[in-house]
Amino acid sequence: MNREDNIREFKRGFKNGIPIALGYLAVSFALGILAAESGMSATQAGVTSFLVLASAGQYAGFTLVGAGGTYLAMAGVIFVANMRYMLMSTSLSQRLYPEMPFFHRLFMAWGITDEIFGVSISSPGRINPRFTYGAMAIAIPGWTVGTILGVIVGNVLPQDLVTALSIGLYGMFIAIIIPPAKKNKVVLGLVIISMLASWVFSRMPGLGNLSEGNRTIILTIIIAGIAAFLFPVHEIDTTSGRADQEEAPSQNGGAS
């Protein structure tokens, strides 16, 4: 793409990232409070949020910091909590231009969160990395600043208010998946099946004891695998952004 296209995609991604940043400000507030309770300074918590970009992973990490856990224990817990991002990155890679340089892939992989992945994978056609960069440019500072503010002033807020603010992230993620679900009955069916399966898994003996991250990974592999087999994605025309008539097995990852 030329320079004008890159600028347009960056602006589009930035616009899509604004509601994500607002949600992150609220949710990371609670993480900031936990970081303060664990003995971390605003700078330490802010740097952690900027580098890790994961609510579940950071929650586990901050909890271990407060408990005096070892580096090895922290690495293991955060690795398991964040394994779902491997699946997201794999899926997203199927939508990139084959000739895209490695440094673009590396930087995009670092910035992947549930919500940034959601808006990126929902973008039609091949993904210009500038779109994802635009979303990252506003969302990541929102996550970082929210954590810092949580450390500084979060403890003076009522707990009920902090809990209410945290709900905003779930509403924002629902807003990401609703538009494609309304346009595609297959996507709508998969969303409903995923929700029901997640509830069933949480109530099943044995599986209910697994962490939320591990249950998400298992369900993603099973449901995405079945969907990719039953509803294969056609090869994307990089010039028009539309699918042609030839099926491409390598695109199956994008079906998730």
C-alpha positions as CSV (number, residue, x, y, z in Angstrom):
1,M,0.0,0.0,0.0
2,N,1.1,3.6,-0.6
3,R,1.7,6.2,2.0
4,E,-1.9,7.6,1.8
5,D,-3.4,4.2,2.3
6,N,-1.2,3.6,5.3
7,I,-2.2,6.9,6.9
8,R,-5.9,6.1,6.3
9,E,-5.6,2.7,7.8
10,F,-3.8,4.1,10.9
11,K,-6.5,6.7,11.4
12,R,-9.2,4.0,11.0
13,G,-7.5,1.8,13.6
14,F,-7.0,4.7,15.9
15,K,-10.7,5.5,15.7
16,N,-11.6,1.9,16.4
17,G,-9.2,1.9,19.4
18,I,-10.8,4.8,21.2
19,P,-13.6,2.8,22.9
20,I,-11.1,0.2,23.7
21,A,-8.9,2.7,25.4
22,L,-11.8,4.1,27.4
23,G,-12.7,0.6,28.6
24,Y,-9.0,-0.1,29.4
25,L,-8.8,3.0,31.6
26,A,-11.6,1.7,33.8
27,V,-10.5,-1.9,34.0
28,S,-6.8,-1.3,34.6
29,F,-7.8,0.9,37.5
30,A,-8.6,-2.2,39.5
31,L,-5.2,-3.7,38.5
32,G,-3.5,-0.5,39.7
33,I,-5.2,-1.0,43.1
34,L,-4.0,-4.6,43.3
35,A,-0.4,-3.5,42.3
36,A,-0.4,-0.9,45.1
37,E,-1.6,-3.5,47.6
38,S,1.3,-5.8,46.4
39,G,3.8,-3.1,47.2
40,M,4.5,-1.9,43.7
41,S,5.0,1.8,42.8
42,A,3.1,3.6,40.1
43,T,6.1,3.5,37.8
44,Q,6.6,-0.3,38.3
45,A,2.9,-1.0,37.7
46,G,2.8,1.3,34.6
47,V,5.9,-0.3,33.0
48,T,4.4,-3.8,33.7
49,S,1.1,-2.8,32.0
50,F,2.9,-1.3,29.0
51,L,5.0,-4.5,28.5
52,V,2.5,-7.2,29.4
53,L,-0.9,-5.9,28.2
54,A,-2.9,-8.7,29.8
55,S,-5.4,-8.4,32.6
56,A,-5.4,-12.0,33.7
57,G,-1.7,-12.3,33.4
58,Q,-1.0,-9.1,35.3
59,Y,-3.6,-10.0,38.0
60,A,-1.7,-13.3,38.5
61,G,1.6,-11.6,38.4
62,F,0.7,-8.8,40.9
63,T,-0.8,-11.4,43.2
64,L,2.4,-13.4,43.2
65,V,4.4,-10.2,43.8
66,G,2.3,-9.6,46.9
67,A,2.8,-13.2,48.0
68,G,6.5,-13.1,47.5
69,G,6.4,-15.7,44.7
70,T,9.5,-16.7,42.7
71,Y,10.3,-15.5,39.2
72,L,9.9,-19.1,37.9
73,A,6.4,-19.4,39.4
74,M,5.5,-16.0,38.0
75,A,6.7,-16.9,34.5
76,G,4.8,-20.2,34.6
77,V,1.5,-18.7,35.8
78,I,1.6,-15.8,33.3
79,F,2.6,-18.1,30.4
80,V,-0.4,-20.3,31.1
81,A,-2.8,-17.3,31.6
82,N,-1.7,-15.8,28.3
83,M,-1.5,-18.9,26.1
84,R,-4.7,-17.8,24.3
85,Y,-2.7,-15.0,22.6
86,M,-0.8,-17.7,20.7
87,L,-4.0,-18.8,19.1
88,M,-5.1,-15.2,18.3
89,S,-1.7,-14.5,16.7
90,T,-1.9,-17.7,14.7
91,S,-5.4,-16.8,13.4
92,L,-4.4,-13.2,12.7
93,S,-1.3,-14.3,10.8
94,Q,-3.5,-15.9,8.2
95,R,-4.9,-12.5,7.3
96,L,-1.6,-10.8,6.7
97,Y,0.1,-10.3,3.4
98,P,2.6,-13.1,2.7
99,E,5.4,-10.7,2.0
100,M,4.9,-8.7,5.2
101,P,8.3,-8.2,6.9
102,F,9.1,-10.0,10.2
103,F,9.3,-6.9,12.3
104,H,5.7,-6.0,11.5
105,R,4.6,-9.4,12.6
106,L,6.6,-9.2,15.7
107,F,5.3,-5.8,16.7
108,M,1.7,-6.8,16.0
109,A,2.1,-9.9,18.1
110,W,3.3,-7.9,21.0
111,G,0.3,-5.6,20.9
112,I,-2.4,-8.3,20.6
113,T,-5.0,-8.2,23.3
114,D,-8.5,-9.7,23.2
115,E,-10.0,-6.4,22.0
116,I,-7.3,-5.4,19.5
117,F,-7.5,-8.8,18.0
118,G,-11.2,-8.5,17.8
119,V,-11.2,-5.2,15.8
120,S,-8.2,-6.4,13.7
121,I,-9.7,-9.8,12.7
122,S,-13.0,-8.1,11.9
123,S,-11.4,-5.8,9.4
124,P,-12.3,-6.9,5.8
125,G,-9.7,-8.3,3.5
126,R,-6.0,-8.5,4.2
127,I,-4.9,-6.6,7.3
128,N,-2.6,-3.6,6.9
129,P,-0.4,-3.5,10.1
130,R,-1.0,0.2,10.3
131,F,-4.6,-0.5,11.2
132,T,-3.5,-2.6,14.2
133,Y,-0.9,0.0,15.1
134,G,-3.6,2.7,15.1
135,A,-5.6,0.7,17.6
136,M,-2.5,0.0,19.7
137,A,-1.5,3.7,19.7
138,I,-4.5,4.7,21.7
139,A,-5.4,1.4,23.5
140,I,-2.0,0.7,25.1
141,P,-1.6,4.2,26.6
142,G,-5.2,3.8,28.0
143,W,-4.2,0.6,29.7
144,T,-1.0,1.9,31.0
145,V,-2.4,5.2,32.3
146,G,-5.3,3.5,33.9
147,T,-3.0,1.2,35.9
148,I,-0.9,4.2,37.0
149,L,-4.0,6.1,38.1
150,G,-5.2,3.0,40.0
151,V,-2.0,3.0,42.0
152,I,-2.1,6.7,42.7
153,V,-5.8,7.4,43.5
154,G,-7.6,4.1,43.1
155,N,-7.6,3.3,46.8
156,V,-9.6,6.3,47.7
157,L,-12.5,5.2,45.4
158,P,-15.4,3.1,46.8
159,Q,-15.0,-0.6,45.9
160,D,-18.5,-0.7,44.4
161,L,-17.5,2.0,41.9
162,V,-14.3,0.1,40.9
163,T,-16.3,-3.1,40.4
164,A,-18.8,-1.2,38.2
165,L,-16.1,0.3,36.1
166,S,-14.7,-3.2,35.4
167,I,-17.9,-4.3,33.8
168,G,-17.3,-1.8,31.0
169,L,-14.6,-4.1,29.4
170,Y,-17.1,-6.9,28.9
171,G,-19.6,-4.6,27.3
172,M,-17.0,-3.3,25.0
173,F,-16.0,-6.8,23.9
174,I,-19.6,-7.7,23.2
175,A,-19.8,-4.6,21.0
176,I,-16.9,-5.9,19.0
177,I,-18.5,-9.3,18.2
178,I,-22.1,-8.2,17.6
179,P,-21.6,-6.5,14.2
180,P,-20.0,-9.5,12.4
181,A,-22.5,-11.8,14.2
182,K,-25.4,-9.8,12.8
183,K,-24.0,-10.0,9.3
184,N,-23.1,-13.7,9.3
185,K,-25.3,-16.5,10.7
186,V,-22.4,-18.8,11.0
187,V,-20.5,-16.3,13.2
188,L,-23.7,-15.8,15.3
189,G,-24.1,-19.5,15.8
190,L,-20.5,-19.9,16.8
191,V,-20.7,-17.1,19.3
192,I,-23.8,-18.6,20.9
193,I,-22.2,-22.1,21.0
194,S,-19.0,-20.7,22.5
195,M,-20.9,-19.0,25.3
196,L,-23.0,-22.1,26.1
197,A,-19.9,-24.3,25.9
198,S,-18.0,-22.0,28.2
199,W,-20.8,-22.2,30.8
200,V,-21.0,-26.0,30.5
201,F,-17.2,-26.4,30.9
202,S,-17.2,-24.2,34.0
203,R,-19.8,-26.6,35.6
204,M,-18.3,-29.9,34.6
205,P,-16.3,-31.9,37.1
206,G,-12.6,-31.6,36.5
207,L,-12.9,-29.1,33.7
208,G,-14.5,-26.6,36.1
209,N,-11.3,-26.6,38.1
210,L,-9.2,-25.5,35.2
211,S,-8.2,-21.8,35.0
212,E,-10.4,-19.6,32.8
213,G,-7.4,-19.2,30.4
214,N,-7.0,-23.0,30.0
215,R,-10.7,-23.5,29.4
216,T,-10.6,-20.7,26.8
217,I,-7.7,-22.4,25.0
218,I,-9.5,-25.8,24.9
219,L,-12.8,-24.4,23.7
220,T,-11.1,-22.2,21.1
221,I,-9.2,-25.1,19.6
222,I,-12.3,-27.4,19.5
223,I,-14.8,-24.9,18.2
224,A,-12.5,-23.1,15.8
225,G,-11.2,-26.4,14.5
226,I,-14.8,-27.7,13.8
227,A,-15.8,-24.3,12.3
228,A,-12.7,-24.3,10.0
229,F,-13.5,-27.8,8.8
230,L,-17.2,-27.2,8.2
231,F,-17.0,-23.6,6.9
232,P,-13.6,-23.1,5.3
233,V,-12.6,-19.6,4.4
234,H,-11.9,-18.8,0.8
235,E,-8.7,-17.3,-0.4
236,I,-8.7,-13.5,0.0
237,D,-8.1,-11.4,-3.1
238,T,-5.4,-9.0,-2.0
239,T,-6.3,-6.5,-4.7
240,S,-10.1,-6.2,-4.0
241,G,-10.3,-7.5,-0.4
242,R,-12.9,-10.1,-1.5
243,A,-12.8,-13.8,-1.5
244,D,-12.4,-15.7,-4.8
245,Q,-13.8,-19.1,-5.6
246,E,-10.8,-21.2,-4.7
247,E,-10.7,-22.6,-1.2
248,A,-7.5,-22.1,0.7
249,P,-6.9,-24.5,3.7
250,S,-4.2,-22.1,5.0
251,Q,-7.0,-19.6,5.7
252,N,-8.8,-21.8,8.1
253,G,-7.3,-20.0,11.0
254,G,-9.1,-16.9,10.1
255,A,-12.5,-18.6,10.6
256,S,-12.0,-18.4,14.4
